[in-house]
Amino acid sequence: MVRDKRKSLDKATLYSYQAVRVRKIQDKDLSMVEKGPLARALINPDKTKFDYDDKILSIGFEYEFEPGDVFEWDRTNSYWLITLQDLNEIAYFRADWLDDEGNEQKSYVAVRGPVETKINFI
């Protein structure tokens, strides 16, 4: 099942309209920024909040993305922060991520919040 899910991800990153190219920011020191190689991934919409936009990133484990990493979305030339990994997914790396509205800042990502007033659970 895991192998089949990974095959599905690999095909989707080539043919899905949600397929994108991303580039991990290797060095978090803004004076010497190094970008990793372009990688194919999926970006799916999750929630749009007043302050920011949540999406779901799906990418192979071989790219070594982790919560707290910043990456560049190649098509939009915007920077995004990975906030929370989905630990239930073992076929590939899946995580939530968000962006800032592009105001000029000294860092790639600024996080404001919380905007949630309650957490729904089952």
C-alpha positions in Angstrom: 0.0 0.0 0.0 2.8 2.4 0.9 4.6 1.7 -2.4 1.4 2.2 -4.4 0.7 5.6 -2.6 4.2 6.7 -3.4 3.7 5.7 -7.1 0.5 7.8 -7.1 2.4 10.8 -5.7 5.1 10.5 -8.3 2.6 10.4 -11.2 0.6 13.2 -9.7 3.6 15.5 -9.4 4.0 15.1 -13.2 0.4 15.3 -14.4 -1.8 17.0 -11.8 -2.8 20.6 -12.0 -1.8 20.9 -8.4 1.8 19.8 -9.2 4.4 22.5 -8.6 8.2 22.9 -8.4 9.7 24.0 -5.1 13.2 24.8 -3.9 14.2 24.3 -0.2 16.1 27.2 1.4 19.3 25.5 2.7 20.7 28.3 4.8 18.5 30.2 7.2 21.1 32.9 7.6 19.8 35.6 5.3 23.3 37.0 4.6 24.2 33.8 2.7 21.2 32.2 1.2 21.6 28.9 -0.6 18.7 27.2 -2.4 18.4 23.5 -2.9 17.6 21.8 -6.2 14.1 22.1 -7.8 11.8 19.4 -6.6 8.4 18.3 -7.8 5.6 18.4 -5.2 1.8 18.8 -4.8 0.2 21.8 -3.2 -3.4 21.4 -2.2 -5.7 24.1 -0.7 -6.6 23.7 3.0 -8.0 26.8 4.6 -7.8 30.5 3.9 -7.8 32.6 7.0 -8.0 36.4 7.4 -4.3 36.6 8.2 -2.7 33.9 6.1 -3.3 31.0 3.7 -2.9 27.3 4.8 -2.1 24.7 2.2 -1.0 21.0 2.2 2.4 20.1 0.8 3.1 16.6 -0.4 6.7 15.8 -1.5 9.0 12.8 -1.3 11.0 12.1 1.9 14.3 12.1 -0.1 14.1 16.0 -0.2 14.3 16.0 3.6 11.7 18.7 4.3 10.8 19.2 8.0 8.6 21.5 10.0 10.3 24.9 10.3 11.9 24.7 6.9 11.3 27.5 4.4 10.9 26.9 0.7 10.4 28.9 -2.5 7.4 28.1 -4.7 9.0 28.4 -8.1 6.0 29.6 -10.1 4.9 32.3 -7.7 8.4 33.3 -6.6 7.1 33.3 -3.0 8.5 31.9 0.2 6.6 29.5 2.5 7.1 28.0 6.0 6.3 24.3 6.8 4.3 24.4 10.1 3.1 20.9 10.9 3.9 17.5 9.5 1.2 14.9 9.0 2.7 11.9 10.9 0.0 9.5 9.7 1.4 9.7 6.1 4.3 7.3 5.7 4.5 7.0 1.9 5.8 10.6 1.5 6.3 13.8 3.4 3.0 15.7 3.9 2.7 18.9 5.9 0.8 22.1 6.4 2.4 25.3 5.3 1.5 29.0 5.2 2.7 32.3 3.6 3.0 35.9 4.6 1.3 38.5 2.4 4.6 39.6 0.9 5.2 42.7 3.0 8.9 43.5 2.8 10.6 42.1 5.9 14.0 41.0 7.0 13.0 37.4 7.2 11.4 35.1 4.7 8.3 34.3 6.8 6.5 36.2 9.5 3.8 34.3 11.6 0.9 36.1 13.2 -1.7 34.4 15.3 -3.5 32.6 16.6 -6.7 33.4 14.7 -8.4 30.2 15.8 -10.7 30.7 18.8 -11.5 27.0 19.3 -10.3 23.6 18.1 -12.8 21.2 16.8 -12.1 17.5 17.4 -13.8 14.2 17.1 
